Amino acid sequence: MPLFSRSDAKKAQPEPQPEGRRTPKQSEQIARNRRPLVPEDRKEARRQMQDKMRAEREKARLGFERGEERYLPVRDRGPIRKYVRDWVDARLSLGTLAMPMMIVVLVLTFINDPQWRVVANIVLWAFVLLVVLDSVFMAWQLRRALKPKFGAKDAKGHGWYATMRAVQLPFMRMPKPQTKLFRYPE
């Protein structure tokens, strides 16, 4: 009796196939799974791929504008940053007027009179000083608002984020403002 062979009684019996269905041939299985490496119509395939990518980008852009968490960059994610965005959007700040004021000062510098240029520079630097003071005050207020809700540890480090958002005009902010003016988050 051989050491590693099976006896005839112990040989594995093949599993019976369910009735009414035959086993496909190997050539049929290969044909079913075969896909071309290069599509037949390359221009059409490229157009379809571009349409698909365009739709995905549009979906991501709209999600980013709405403030959906998965479409936000890392710096904007999390409940604390959402709270900061809502808090800044509810606040009326001098930083919002920075861009319009820069345009006014730029127009004033085109006047040929040297006195107007000096006045424009003084107004510009006074406004910049007011914006800096408003930003420092805003960061202080924000830290006081964050402490009871998120704790002292998480209340720090959001002043610059809030300042950069406050300096932008409201319709240019991304993600778009989710709150109305003077409706602070709870």
DAJO-V171188 format. One record per residue. N is the residue number from 0. RES is the residue in one small letter. SS is DSSP state (@ for helix, = for strand, . for the rest). BURIAL is b if it has 24 or more other ideal C-beta (glycine too) atoms within 12 Angstrom, else e. D_LAST is the distance of its C-alpha to the last C-alpha in whole Angstrom. Layout:
((N:RES:SS:BURIAL:D_LAST) (N:RES:SS:BURIAL:D_LAST))
This chain:
((0:m:.:e:85) (1:p:.:e:83) (2:l:.:e:80) (3:f:.:e:77) (4:s:.:e:78) (5:r:.:e:77) (6:s:.:e:79) (7:d:@:e:80) (8:a:@:e:78) (9:k:@:e:75) (10:k:.:e:74) (11:a:.:e:71) (12:q:.:e:71) (13:p:.:e:70) (14:e:.:e:67) (15:p:.:e:68) (16:q:.:e:66) (17:p:.:e:64) (18:e:.:e:67) (19:g:.:e:67) (20:r:.:e:65) (21:r:.:e:67) (22:t:.:e:66) (23:p:.:e:65) (24:k:.:e:67) (25:q:@:e:66) (26:s:@:e:67) (27:e:@:e:65) (28:q:@:e:62) (29:i:@:e:62) (30:a:@:e:62) (31:r:@:e:59) (32:n:@:e:57) (33:r:.:e:59) (34:r:.:e:56) (35:p:.:e:58) (36:l:.:e:56) (37:v:.:e:56) (38:p:.:e:56) (39:e:.:e:58) (40:d:.:e:57) (41:r:@:e:55) (42:k:@:e:54) (43:e:@:e:52) (44:a:@:e:51) (45:r:@:e:49) (46:r:@:e:48) (47:q:@:e:46) (48:m:@:e:45) (49:q:@:e:43) (50:d:@:e:42) (51:k:@:e:40) (52:m:@:e:39) (53:r:@:e:38) (54:a:@:e:36) (55:e:@:e:34) (56:r:@:e:33) (57:e:@:e:32) (58:k:@:e:30) (59:a:@:e:28) (60:r:@:e:28) (61:l:@:e:26) (62:g:@:e:24) (63:f:@:e:23) (64:e:@:e:22) (65:r:@:e:20) (66:g:.:b:18) (67:e:.:e:20) (68:e:@:e:19) (69:r:@:e:23) (70:y:@:e:24) (71:l:.:e:22) (72:p:.:e:24) (73:v:@:e:24) (74:r:@:e:22) (75:d:@:b:19) (76:r:.:e:19) (77:g:.:e:16) (78:p:@:e:12) (79:i:@:b:12) (80:r:@:b:14) (81:k:@:b:12) (82:y:@:b:9) (83:v:@:b:11) (84:r:@:b:13) (85:d:@:b:10) (86:w:@:b:9) (87:v:@:b:13) (88:d:@:b:14) (89:a:@:b:12) (90:r:.:b:14) (91:l:.:e:17) (92:s:.:b:20) (93:l:@:b:23) (94:g:@:b:23) (95:t:@:b:23) (96:l:@:e:26) (97:a:@:b:28) (98:m:@:e:30) (99:p:@:e:31) (100:m:@:b:32) (101:m:@:e:34) (102:i:@:e:36) (103:v:@:e:37) (104:v:@:b:38) (105:l:@:e:40) (106:v:@:e:42) (107:l:@:e:43) (108:t:@:e:45) (109:f:.:e:47) (110:i:.:e:49) (111:n:.:e:52) (112:d:.:e:52) (113:p:@:e:51) (114:q:@:e:49) (115:w:@:e:47) (116:r:@:e:46) (117:v:@:e:45) (118:v:@:e:43) (119:a:@:b:41) (120:n:@:e:41) (121:i:@:e:40) (122:v:@:e:37) (123:l:@:b:36) (124:w:@:e:36) (125:a:@:e:34) (126:f:@:b:31) (127:v:@:e:31) (128:l:@:e:31) (129:l:@:e:28) (130:v:@:b:26) (131:v:@:e:26) (132:l:@:e:25) (133:d:@:b:22) (134:s:@:b:21) (135:v:@:e:22) (136:f:@:e:20) (137:m:@:b:17) (138:a:@:b:18) (139:w:@:e:18) (140:q:@:b:14) (141:l:@:b:13) (142:r:@:b:14) (143:r:@:e:13) (144:a:@:b:9) (145:l:@:b:10) (146:k:@:e:13) (147:p:@:e:11) (148:k:@:e:9) (149:f:@:b:12) (150:g:.:e:15) (151:a:.:e:17) (152:k:.:e:19) (153:d:.:e:16) (154:a:.:b:15) (155:k:.:e:19) (156:g:.:e:20) (157:h:.:b:17) (158:g:@:b:19) (159:w:@:e:21) (160:y:@:b:19) (161:a:@:b:17) (162:t:@:b:20) (163:m:@:b:22) (164:r:@:b:19) (165:a:@:b:19) (166:v:@:b:23) (167:q:.:b:23) (168:l:.:e:24) (169:p:@:b:21) (170:f:@:e:23) (171:m:@:e:25) (172:r:.:b:21) (173:m:.:b:21) (174:p:.:b:19) (175:k:.:e:19) (176:p:.:b:16) (177:q:.:e:13) (178:t:.:b:12) (179:k:.:e:13) (180:l:.:e:14) (181:f:.:e:12) (182:r:.:e:9) (183:y:.:e:7) (184:p:.:b:4) (185:e:.:e:0))
